[in-house]
Amino acid sequence: MPKSFPPEVREAFVELICGGVSLRQAAERTGVSSTQAVVWWSQSGHMNLRLVFGPHGGLGAVAPLVAVVGGVRRQLSIDDRAEIAVGVSQGWTLQRIADSIGRDRSVVCREIRRNRSPDGVYRASVAHRAAAGRRPRPKTSKLTANPGLCRRIEEWMDDGWSPRLISQMLAADAASDTERVSHETIYQALYVQTRGSLRVDLHRCLSLKRARRKAHGSTRNPASPYKEAFKISERPAEVADRAVPGHWEGDLIMGGTATGSAIGTLVERSTRFTILLHLPGRHDSNSVAEAMIREMGKLPEHLRRSVTWDRGVELARYADIQTALDLKLYFCDPHSPWQRGTNENTNRLLRHWFEKGSDLSIHTAEDLARIAAKLNARPRPTLDLHTPAQKLNELLQQAAA
């Protein structure tokens, strides 16, 4: 009849192996036979065991374990933790341990930091029990178990403090983890019914005073009209070096918010020649498309090759513009006005006539034509003090010749 051993003996044996002790030495220290040692080790997590014989024929150290290859695992198994323990005892780097179990380096780093024993040594069985003890859900919120902490948070929020600031102050002053809470914990206490441990009206102390939390990613526009449009990264090199005329940049100059008025601007990159789009009523996609097709349609084909525009909704009908004018429309990256540097500089010059906050709807189409002519007759240092009108005439004469 096989000899029986208490569970503590088997656990001590496994920990000795995980600590880097050879199979033979672990068996001797726990008082078990070599056969029993092999059985226990093979049953301690169903790991493949490769025996290494010592110089005198006895069982030597256990060869490094091979990570189980398979699907992505959410939780570390006892096999993984045993391999981590071996790696730690052998002085392996975190990356080598991570590679041996097929996980990310950050997983190993967190595992060792969270689950090592009080004496600072990482043991597989201790780590596995510690992780299992933290796993049950749902957990009781720190705020639910600490009414005094709730009162402190409520007082600070009444004084206009944000949850993030409160979390930082608690972390700086807390003597123990029970007095620390993250800003996310505070937000959950405000918005999640099952986590409610703060006053129900406390959300009014937040800067936005929302009664409901805004979902992450809700600011994205899933129905963006520019998903299939050309990006600025797809522009040919001839546009960037201004070697070939006919490439334009465009945008809107906005008037006062009360009037909602706007004027469209188009600037040719090589000559800096400017066209102004009259938008007397609205500056929606239909109005902008009609004005652009009307004004750019007056240009010869070789002077309308492409337009680079911002990602404003006013150009949602870019496909119609491309078809009507037989050109390509490229769109800048979000929040990157410097990618239309020529147009931005021109708009700054136009503010001499169109002041910020003014009502731009008072300007007629004739007014815009007169102002555009003045700007195109202005000498430019970038053109060796020639004017945009002179440079454009040169191009037209060359084409005629």
C-alpha angles and dihedrals in degrees: 000000000000115000114251123224130198116255090248091064093053092046091050090050093053092047091051090054091046088050091060100263116142119254092246094050092046090052092049094048093050095040099240130130124257090248092053090046092055091048093050094047093049090049096046094087106336091263123163109254123207113189121217115200119220126232091270096049097263127123110281133189121327113256117241113282122247116236116244108250116215143093124341111286120213096201131039114248128217086258091058093047092049089053091048090051091051091048093049093049091049093050096245120166118253090248092054091049090048091051091050093058097034096244137119120275091240090059091057092045093053093043094055093044095049104037110036119120122265089259090059096253119126111228121179098221094045091047092049093052092046092052092047091051092056095045104078114106145242099039126200111257117244089232093054091054095044114052092171091059089050091056091052091051092048092051092050093047090050085058091054100261116153121232090247092053091048091051091051093049092049090050091051095048102032119113093193140019091256089069094052124086131170123237087248090060090054092049091050090051088054100044110022112078096209090051096048109138100133129072112290092230095050093101087076088071091063118099093247095035092215116174089201129041118248113238118246112261094016090125090069117099107228090184096054111161091216101064092107097033126112114266123221089247087066094058114118119250092250089071095055097048094044089227094134122048123224100067114120139190122211144186143143128267106216126215128205118322091236093059099036089211126153144175124212120229130199123184127187108227101219100040100025087227109164132214121189121210116217110223103172099166115018136357098211123135094272094051094046093046093050093048093047094048091047097050101036091044087071091065124089115256096252089060096055108061103131145347126213114206140172120256095260119142090239089084098050089122092061092130091061090048092051091051096046096046098031094231138112125255117211122193126214124234114269115281093004108122091157088073086072095045096150092052094045091053091048092050089053090055091048091057086078086076101023107049121201114265093018127126105261093184090079090072115092127212088259090054091053092048091051093048092046090052090052092050093046089052092055114106114241125210089212088060095048088261093305118132126245089241091056092049092049092049089053090055092048092049091049091051091049092049 
